[in-house]
Amino acid sequence: MKIAVAIKQVPLRDSLLRVNAAGTWIEEGNLGFEINEPDAYALEEALQLREKHGGEVIVISAGPARVSQTIREALAKGADRGIHIDVATIDTLHIANLLAAALKTEAPDLILTGLQSDDLGYGQTGVVLAELLGLPSSTIIMQIELQPGKVRVKRELEDGWFQHIEMPLPAVLTIQSGLNKLRYATLMGIKKAKTKEIKVITLDGAAEVPPASVVIEKIYAPEKNKQGQIFDGDPKAAAAKLVEKLRFEARVL
Amino acid sequence: MSVLAIVEQRMAGEVLAAAQQFGTSLGIGVKAYSIDLPYTADAYTAAVEELIRNVNPSLVVFGHTYQTRDYAPKLAARFGRVLVSDIIAGKPPVFVRQMFQGKFNADVRLAGDGPHFVSIQAGAWRAEGSPQVETFSPSSTTSRQVAEPPFREAARAVDLTAADIIVSVGRGIKEKENLPVVEALAQALGAELAASRPICDSGWLPMDRQVGSSGQTVSPKVYIAVGISGAIQHLVGMKGAKTVVAINKDPDAPIFEVAHYGIVGDLFEVVPALVEELKKTK
């Protein structure tokens, strides 16, 4: 069983984000980065499937040079090798095309990725990847059961409903956070990761770049339109104020 | 040229209203279809592809449902396009969508020829009237996915929908060992304890205490969100609360947008102070 996991590097969860001078993206200068959370669950699921069924886990990520650190961390958790597509674009279709080209030669039995990214949040790279590779896909997956030549998954629907879907392998699945328990990298894992292979694919401007069908014109903080009463400063004073408001203004206590 | 609305039961009225608005701004008509097939990703991708080739729309509008998320990106890719997903406002060719978990909005512009593809966020457009929806039956259907009937897990042990007061906890609590901090608040208020998804994902609280799009939808008298940033998936589950209180250290957290009252501060200082205050004046 050869499993590929497509991961994305995103700003650290608690980062203080600022819009860049051009107003078209965030200021990345002083930010730390980490694996996109749903992708971490996809990686964990791949590692657990390998432990159960044997085989190999390959992590693949597209992004600038800094992405190699996140790939290295995935290797430290137990992935066998990495592929880094060194590219600056954030266009979904372009990224998916690059991932598809790299994965075609790998021909994995199963491709996993998180259901959406914490930055752009389009929630479609995995599904588009399946289309480009001509593979069946299913999304928002909570459970994976491998059977000979096929996979049976539990897919999340709205309002606490679920559905089982079966499809032939190879297939692409997008993973919902929380379907497993994430592991930490061990010291031994971190040591081993240093000797694992990360294949770097550079584009040298030779590859054809499809024109983007969607362009980010501007990003900005959402307008504040709610007139809530917000207290700050001394916690005790703020707490007293809030209780008073809830009792005598909202009259809900 | 037309705007094509793809209608499923969920969000039908909202999708039609948005499509109508986009059609008006483009000066073209709207055609609305529901797909006469049991859902699988393959079957719907092929069916809507056929429909698009028949109708030749310049814009295709979906509701941002779990079903849309499952196949519309694939369909858009088939036309060399990216689905502009989960839009909250705008009209062609510029739409507004949230990025970075709701911390920012982005204006995104459609480039190149149609068809373009957008999905609208639940609650962003108001459903209006009862327009005509036609049914489309594709000429043939094949699917690699085989779908079993939807099901619900065993009955929920906790019914949050009946609670008058809910204290809900999010990532800000940092560790499972810190839960007693919010439990004390729930106890002081006689409230049910709930949580945002990451807390249940981590197994710190059982899944049936989750509020949000994949959990329970609640409308208590008071909803106190502690250390919850307010991602849209959470907000849809609690927007109906009569009074929303937010406690968060980040003054820019989206939860303050829906809060009637809020405290910006460290929950580990604010929550114990609240508990003390409640006990004092009882």
HADDOCK unambig.tbl for C-alpha pairs under 7 A between the chains (distance, minus, plus):
assign (segid A and resid 92 and name CA) (segid B and resid 82 and name CA) 6.81 0.50 0.50
assign (segid A and resid 93 and name CA) (segid B and resid 82 and name CA) 6.40 0.50 0.50
assign (segid A and resid 118 and name CA) (segid B and resid 100 and name CA) 5.68 0.50 0.50
assign (segid A and resid 118 and name CA) (segid B and resid 101 and name CA) 6.03 0.50 0.50
assign (segid A and resid 119 and name CA) (segid B and resid 99 and name CA) 5.78 0.50 0.50
assign (segid A and resid 119 and name CA) (segid B and resid 100 and name CA) 4.19 0.50 0.50
assign (segid A and resid 119 and name CA) (segid B and resid 101 and name CA) 6.78 0.50 0.50
assign (segid A and resid 120 and name CA) (segid B and resid 99 and name CA) 5.15 0.50 0.50
assign (segid A and resid 120 and name CA) (segid B and resid 100 and name CA) 6.21 0.50 0.50
assign (segid A and resid 121 and name CA) (segid B and resid 99 and name CA) 6.15 0.50 0.50
assign (segid A and resid 122 and name CA) (segid B and resid 85 and name CA) 5.74 0.50 0.50
assign (segid A and resid 124 and name CA) (segid B and resid 73 and name CA) 5.60 0.50 0.50
assign (segid A and resid 127 and name CA) (segid B and resid 73 and name CA) 6.14 0.50 0.50
assign (segid A and resid 127 and name CA) (segid B and resid 74 and name CA) 5.64 0.50 0.50
assign (segid A and resid 128 and name CA) (segid B and resid 73 and name CA) 5.82 0.50 0.50
assign (segid A and resid 128 and name CA) (segid B and resid 74 and name CA) 4.94 0.50 0.50
assign (segid A and resid 128 and name CA) (segid B and resid 77 and name CA) 6.06 0.50 0.50
assign (segid A and resid 131 and name CA) (segid B and resid 74 and name CA) 5.51 0.50 0.50
assign (segid A and resid 136 and name CA) (segid B and resid 144 and name CA) 6.37 0.50 0.50
assign (segid A and resid 138 and name CA) (segid B and resid 70 and name CA) 6.42 0.50 0.50
assign (segid A and resid 139 and name CA) (segid B and resid 70 and name CA) 5.52 0.50 0.50
assign (segid A and resid 157 and name CA) (segid B and resid 66 and name CA) 6.15 0.50 0.50
assign (segid A and resid 158 and name CA) (segid B and resid 66 and name CA) 6.84 0.50 0.50
assign (segid A and resid 158 and name CA) (segid B and resid 213 and name CA) 6.30 0.50 0.50
assign (segid A and resid 158 and name CA) (segid B and resid 214 and name CA) 5.40 0.50 0.50
assign (segid A and resid 159 and name CA) (segid B and resid 213 and name CA) 6.14 0.50 0.50
assign (segid A and resid 159 and name CA) (segid B and resid 214 and name CA) 5.08 0.50 0.50
assign (segid A and resid 159 and name CA) (segid B and resid 215 and name CA) 5.80 0.50 0.50
assign (segid A and resid 159 and name CA) (segid B and resid 216 and name CA) 6.63 0.50 0.50
assign (segid A and resid 160 and name CA) (segid B and resid 152 and name CA) 6.31 0.50 0.50
assign (segid A and resid 160 and name CA) (segid B and resid 214 and name CA) 5.48 0.50 0.50
assign (segid A and resid 160 and name CA) (segid B and resid 215 and name CA) 5.69 0.50 0.50
assign (segid A and resid 161 and name CA) (segid B and resid 150 and name CA) 6.39 0.50 0.50
assign (segid A and resid 161 and name CA) (segid B and resid 151 and name CA) 5.58 0.50 0.50
assign (segid A and resid 161 and name CA) (segid B and resid 152 and name CA) 4.78 0.50 0.50
assign (segid A and resid 162 and name CA) (segid B and resid 150 and name CA) 5.41 0.50 0.50
assign (segid A and resid 162 and name CA) (segid B and resid 151 and name CA) 5.34 0.50 0.50
assign (segid A and resid 162 and name CA) (segid B and resid 152 and name CA) 6.11 0.50 0.50
assign (segid A and resid 163 and name CA) (segid B and resid 148 and name CA) 6.19 0.50 0.50
assign (segid A and resid 163 and name CA) (segid B and resid 149 and name CA) 6.23 0.50 0.50
assign (segid A and resid 163 and name CA) (segid B and resid 150 and name CA) 4.41 0.50 0.50
assign (segid A and resid 163 and name CA) (segid B and resid 151 and name CA) 6.11 0.50 0.50
assign (segid A and resid 164 and name CA) (segid B and resid 147 and name CA) 6.15 0.50 0.50
assign (segid A and resid 164 and name CA) (segid B and resid 148 and name CA) 5.35 0.50 0.50
assign (segid A and resid 165 and name CA) (segid B and resid 145 and name CA) 6.33 0.50 0.50
assign (segid A and resid 165 and name CA) (segid B and resid 146 and name CA) 5.55 0.50 0.50
assign (segid A and resid 165 and name CA) (segid B and resid 147 and name CA) 4.54 0.50 0.50
assign (segid A and resid 165 and name CA) (segid B and resid 148 and name CA) 6.13 0.50 0.50
assign (segid A and resid 166 and name CA) (segid B and resid 145 and name CA) 5.60 0.50 0.50
assign (segid A and resid 166 and name CA) (segid B and resid 146 and name CA) 5.11 0.50 0.50
assign (segid A and resid 166 and name CA) (segid B and resid 147 and name CA) 6.55 0.50 0.50
assign (segid A and resid 167 and name CA) (segid B and resid 144 and name CA) 5.70 0.50 0.50
assign (segid A and resid 167 and name CA) (segid B and resid 145 and name CA) 4.65 0.50 0.50
assign (segid A and resid 167 and name CA) (segid B and resid 146 and name CA) 6.33 0.50 0.50
assign (segid A and resid 168 and name CA) (segid B and resid 144 and name CA) 6.86 0.50 0.50
assign (segid A and resid 177 and name CA) (segid B and resid 201 and name CA) 6.78 0.50 0.50
assign (segid A and resid 178 and name CA) (segid B and resid 201 and name CA) 4.08 0.50 0.50
assign (segid A and resid 178 and name CA) (segid B and resid 202 and name CA) 6.48 0.50 0.50
assign (segid A and resid 181 and name CA) (segid B and resid 202 and name CA) 6.99 0.50 0.50
assign (segid A and resid 212 and name CA) (segid B and resid 111 and name CA) 6.99 0.50 0.50
assign (segid A and resid 213 and name CA) (segid B and resid 81 and name CA) 5.64 0.50 0.50
assign (segid A and resid 213 and name CA) (segid B and resid 82 and name CA) 6.29 0.50 0.50
assign (segid A and resid 213 and name CA) (segid B and resid 110 and name CA) 5.85 0.50 0.50
assign (segid A and resid 213 and name CA) (segid B and resid 111 and name CA) 4.71 0.50 0.50
assign (segid A and resid 213 and name CA) (segid B and resid 112 and name CA) 6.11 0.50 0.50
assign (segid A and resid 214 and name CA) (segid B and resid 82 and name CA) 6.76 0.50 0.50
assign (segid A and resid 214 and name CA) (segid B and resid 108 and name CA) 6.39 0.50 0.50
assign (segid A and resid 214 and name CA) (segid B and resid 109 and name CA) 5.63 0.50 0.50
assign (segid A and resid 214 and name CA) (segid B and resid 110 and name CA) 4.76 0.50 0.50
assign (segid A and resid 214 and name CA) (segid B and resid 111 and name CA) 5.61 0.50 0.50
assign (segid A and resid 215 and name CA) (segid B and resid 108 and name CA) 5.46 0.50 0.50
assign (segid A and resid 215 and name CA) (segid B and resid 109 and name CA) 5.16 0.50 0.50
assign (segid A and resid 215 and name CA) (segid B and resid 110 and name CA) 6.54 0.50 0.50
assign (segid A and resid 215 and name CA) (segid B and resid 111 and name CA) 6.91 0.50 0.50
assign (segid A and resid 216 and name CA) (segid B and resid 106 and name CA) 6.68 0.50 0.50
assign (segid A and resid 216 and name CA) (segid B and resid 107 and name CA) 6.05 0.50 0.50
assign (segid A and resid 216 and name CA) (segid B and resid 108 and name CA) 4.42 0.50 0.50
assign (segid A and resid 216 and name CA) (segid B and resid 109 and name CA) 6.34 0.50 0.50
assign (segid A and resid 217 and name CA) (segid B and resid 107 and name CA) 5.44 0.50 0.50
assign (segid A and resid 217 and name CA) (segid B and resid 108 and name CA) 5.43 0.50 0.50
assign (segid A and resid 217 and name CA) (segid B and resid 109 and name CA) 6.38 0.50 0.50
assign (segid A and resid 218 and name CA) (segid B and resid 106 and name CA) 5.61 0.50 0.50
assign (segid A and resid 218 and name CA) (segid B and resid 107 and name CA) 5.25 0.50 0.50
assign (segid A and resid 219 and name CA) (segid B and resid 104 and name CA) 6.41 0.50 0.50
assign (segid A and resid 219 and name CA) (segid B and resid 105 and name CA) 5.62 0.50 0.50
assign (segid A and resid 219 and name CA) (segid B and resid 106 and name CA) 4.20 0.50 0.50
assign (segid A and resid 219 and name CA) (segid B and resid 107 and name CA) 6.34 0.50 0.50
assign (segid A and resid 220 and name CA) (segid B and resid 104 and name CA) 5.42 0.50 0.50
assign (segid A and resid 220 and name CA) (segid B and resid 105 and name CA) 5.48 0.50 0.50
assign (segid A and resid 220 and name CA) (segid B and resid 106 and name CA) 6.41 0.50 0.50
assign (segid A and resid 221 and name CA) (segid B and resid 103 and name CA) 6.55 0.50 0.50
assign (segid A and resid 221 and name CA) (segid B and resid 104 and name CA) 4.64 0.50 0.50
assign (segid A and resid 221 and name CA) (segid B and resid 105 and name CA) 6.05 0.50 0.50
assign (segid A and resid 222 and name CA) (segid B and resid 104 and name CA) 5.76 0.50 0.50
assign (segid A and resid 222 and name CA) (segid B and resid 105 and name CA) 5.55 0.50 0.50
assign (segid A and resid 224 and name CA) (segid B and resid 257 and name CA) 6.69 0.50 0.50
assign (segid A and resid 226 and name CA) (segid B and resid 257 and name CA) 5.42 0.50 0.50
assign (segid A and resid 226 and name CA) (segid B and resid 258 and name CA) 6.57 0.50 0.50
assign (segid A and resid 228 and name CA) (segid B and resid 259 and name CA) 5.71 0.50 0.50
assign (segid A and resid 228 and name CA) (segid B and resid 260 and name CA) 4.27 0.50 0.50
assign (segid A and resid 228 and name CA) (segid B and resid 261 and name CA) 5.41 0.50 0.50
assign (segid A and resid 229 and name CA) (segid B and resid 260 and name CA) 6.11 0.50 0.50
assign (segid A and resid 229 and name CA) (segid B and resid 261 and name CA) 4.78 0.50 0.50
assign (segid A and resid 229 and name CA) (segid B and resid 262 and name CA) 6.22 0.50 0.50
assign (segid A and resid 230 and name CA) (segid B and resid 261 and name CA) 5.67 0.50 0.50
assign (segid A and resid 230 and name CA) (segid B and resid 262 and name CA) 4.46 0.50 0.50
assign (segid A and resid 230 and name CA) (segid B and resid 263 and name CA) 5.55 0.50 0.50
assign (segid A and resid 231 and name CA) (segid B and resid 262 and name CA) 6.06 0.50 0.50
assign (segid A and resid 231 and name CA) (segid B and resid 263 and name CA) 4.74 0.50 0.50
assign (segid A and resid 231 and name CA) (segid B and resid 264 and name CA) 6.28 0.50 0.50
assign (segid A and resid 232 and name CA) (segid B and resid 263 and name CA) 5.56 0.50 0.50
assign (segid A and resid 232 and name CA) (segid B and resid 264 and name CA) 4.95 0.50 0.50
assign (segid A and resid 232 and name CA) (segid B and resid 265 and name CA) 6.35 0.50 0.50
assign (segid A and resid 235 and name CA) (segid B and resid 265 and name CA) 6.90 0.50 0.50
assign (segid A and resid 235 and name CA) (segid B and resid 269 and name CA) 6.18 0.50 0.50
assign (segid A and resid 235 and name CA) (segid B and resid 270 and name CA) 4.97 0.50 0.50
assign (segid A and resid 235 and name CA) (segid B and resid 273 and name CA) 6.62 0.50 0.50
assign (segid A and resid 236 and name CA) (segid B and resid 270 and name CA) 6.86 0.50 0.50
assign (segid A and resid 236 and name CA) (segid B and resid 273 and name CA) 5.26 0.50 0.50
assign (segid A and resid 238 and name CA) (segid B and resid 263 and name CA) 6.64 0.50 0.50
assign (segid A and resid 239 and name CA) (segid B and resid 270 and name CA) 6.44 0.50 0.50
assign (segid A and resid 239 and name CA) (segid B and resid 273 and name CA) 5.92 0.50 0.50
assign (segid A and resid 239 and name CA) (segid B and resid 274 and name CA) 4.91 0.50 0.50
assign (segid A and resid 239 and name CA) (segid B and resid 277 and name CA) 6.87 0.50 0.50
assign (segid A and resid 240 and name CA) (segid B and resid 277 and name CA) 6.01 0.50 0.50
assign (segid A and resid 252 and name CA) (segid B and resid 221 and name CA) 6.72 0.50 0.50
assign (segid A and resid 252 and name CA) (segid B and resid 222 and name CA) 6.88 0.50 0.50
